[in-house]
C-alpha cells in the first residue's frame, strides 16, 4: 500500500490495516520457516508497510501531520479572505 493511501485512512481503518498486515506477516514467516515459501521480498514489503502505518498513527497521536495541514489550510483561508477584502 502506498504512503498516501495509508495517510488517507481513518484511525479505525489504520488499526484494522495494521492488524491484517501483521497477521499476513506472521503467516508468511510461518510458511518460510516450514520451507513452503521463499517470500523474502514480501516479508520486507510487509515490514515496511507496518512501519509506515505505525508512523502515520504516531504522527496523528502527536499532532505532527495534522498541525501542518491545519496551518496550511489556515494560510490559504487567510489569503482568500485578503483577496475578498480588496
HUQUIKA-V813481 format. One record per pair of residues at least 24 apart in sequence whose ideal C-beta (glycine too) atoms are under 10 Angstrom apart, sorted by the first residue. I is the first residue (numbers start at 1). J is the second residue. Records with the same first field share a line. If there is no record, write none. Layout:
I=J, J
This chain:
1=45, 48, 49, 52, 53
2=49, 52
3=48, 49, 52, 53, 55, 56
5=52
6=49, 52, 53, 55, 56, 57
7=52, 55, 56, 59, 60, 65, 69
8=56
9=53, 56, 57
11=56, 57, 60, 61
14=53, 54, 56, 57, 60
15=53, 57
17=49, 50, 52, 53, 56, 57
18=49, 50, 52, 53, 54, 56, 57
19=53
21=45, 46, 47, 48, 49, 50, 52, 53
22=46, 47, 49, 50, 53
24=49, 50
25=49, 50
